[in-house]
Amino acid sequence: MKEHQDDRADTAPEQSFEEMLAQSMAGSPHLEPGDKVAATVLQIGAEWVFLDVGQKGEGVLDIKELLDADGKLTVTKGDTVHAYYLGREEDDLLFTTRMGGGASGTAQLEQAWASGIPVEGRLELEIKGGYEVKLAGGVRAFCPFSQLGLRRQENPEELLGQSLAFRITRFEEKGRTIVVSHRAILEEQQRRQREALRKTLKEGMTVRGTVTSIQTFGAFIDIGGLEGLLPISEAGWGRTEDLNGLLRIGQAVEVAVKSCDWEKNRFSFSLRDKLADPWDKVGTVYTKGSTHTGTVARLTPFGAFVTLEEGVDGLLHISKIGQGRRINHPREVLKEGQKLAVTIEEIDPGKRRLSLAPAALNAEGEDAAAYLDRPPASMGTFGDLLKAGLEKKKRA
C-alpha cells in the first residue's frame, strides 16, 4: 500500500516499526473480521494512523475517522483507540471505527450487524415513529425516535440532514428490513466515560458539564459519562429563587464536585464552591459597630432579613423595628426591596449570623428611628376629628 508507505516515510520515528513491534507475542490471538480491539497509536501520517494491535503486523486506520467536526485530530501518539478489524491488505491490518465510508452494500452491512460494528448514516426523512436513515450504498434503514439520543428530541425535524454513527439492531429479509440505533452508540460511549470517571472523579474537583434540565429544586448537569444534580442551594452564596434566571438548558458550566455516591448513582455539584465566600469579609469590611446600607430581602413574623451583599445577610429583629412601639409584623413599617441603613450589633461566626439594628440614617438620609416609628397614615378617631373641628372654629 504505497500511500501507507508514504505516510511512514514522512513521519518516520527514531525507532523502526520492526523494533517497536518486536515484543509482539508469537501466540497473539487470531483476528476475525468484525473483532474489536483496543489499539495504541504508534504513528500519525498525513492520511493514515498506524496502530499497535498486538499482532505481527501494523494496524492502519483512515485518519478521517479520528477527526472532530472542526477537522481537528482527536488522538495523539500513545493514545488508545477502539477499532474493528476489517481484513488484511498486503502487510497491513485494516481497521475502522465504523462502517459506511463507501459503497459497502448489504453484504458489508450484514457483517456490521453480526459483528456489532457501527455504521454511518444520514437522517433523510421524518416518518411515523422515527426517521428514515440512508446508509452506505444507498441502503435505507429505520431509526425509532427513542433510539436517536439519550433524551427525547423536542424538535425532531431539526436533525434532518445530519450524519451519525449507528448500531444495526435488526437485519432481516436480506437487508430489506434494517433497524438502527444511535442511542446504543451513545450509551457505549457513556459507559466508557463512566469507567474512566470512576477512577479519577473526586469530591472537590472542578469539572465542566452541560445543563440538561432545570427544575424548581435544582439543575441536572451532564459531565460526560454521568449526570448529577446542582441543588438550588448550591447555585450561589445568596438566596436563589429561580434557576432559570441563572442557567439555561445546553449551557456549558464549570462546577465543583460536592459528593459522589457510585453505589446509589447519586452525584451533586456546586457553583457556589467556585465563588469566593463573601463571609470572608465579615471581621474586616463587616465589623461590629459598623454601619452599612442593605436591602430588605425577606419579612418574617420575628423580623426582617437585610442583605448587605450577596451571601451576607443579617437579622433586624422585630423588637428593634418598632422603636418602642409594639407592631405585629415588620411589614407594618418595612417592605421587601427597601434600602435601609443598619448597624452590626453582634457577629456569630460559627452560625454565620449577623444581628442588626437601625442606623442613625437610612439610605435616603432620613432618621431611621423616626422612619420606623412613624405611625401609618390615617384619618384618626372620630373624637380626634371632632376636637380638630372645634379648634378650627375657635381660631376662626
Protein Blocks (a to p, Z undefined) as FASTA:
>chain_A
ZZlmmmmmmmccfbdfklmmmmpcfklccddehiacddddfbdcfkbccddehiacdddd
dfklmccfkopafbdehiacddddfbdehjbccddfbehibcnbjmlmmmmmmnopacdd
ddfbdcehiacdddehhiacdddfklmbmbdcfblmlmgoiacddddfbdgehhpaccdd
fklmmmmmmmmmmmmmmmmmcghiacddddfbdcfkbccddeehiacdddfklnpmbdcf
blklmbcehiacddddfbdcfknopacddfklmpccfklmgoplmcghiacddddfbdcf
kbccddfbghiacdddfklmnnopacfbfklmgcehiacddddfbdcfknopacddddfb
dfkopafklmmmpccddebjfklmmmmmmmmmmmZZ
